[in-house]
Amino acid sequence: MREQFAPLGAAVSDSVFFGGRDFRYHGQQFAWVIGSTLYLRVDDGTRAEFEAEGAAPFSYETKKGTVLVRKFYTAPEFLLDDPGQMLVWARKAIDAAGRAG
C-alpha cells in the first residue's frame, strides 16, 4: 500500500497497528490493512458511496457478538486494480478523517 499511496506525498506515514498497518495523512488515520484487507475511513458523507460498491464495515467478534466499526469500510475491490481510482478514494478517506478531527 505504501506504493499505492506514495503519490499523496510525504504527508503519508504508516506504522504497525493491531497486527496490521495504519496509514496517516498529516497524522490523521485514513486507512489500515489487516491481513490482506484494506479499510478506508468513511463518514456520513461517504458511507453510502462505499456501501453502493459492496464495501462493508470493519467488524470483529466478541463474546457478546459482532462489533461493527462503521468508521472504516473495506476498500471496493476495483480500487486494487486501478491506481488512479485508489488515489481518488484515498483522498475521500483523508477528507473523512479530517472532518472527524
Buried (B, 14 or more C-beta within 10 A) or exposed (E): BEEBBEEBEEEBBBEEBEEBBBBBBEEBBBBBBBEEEBBBBBBEEBBEBBBEBEBEBBEEEEEEEEEEEEBBBBBBEEBEEEBEBBBEBBEBBBBBBBEEE
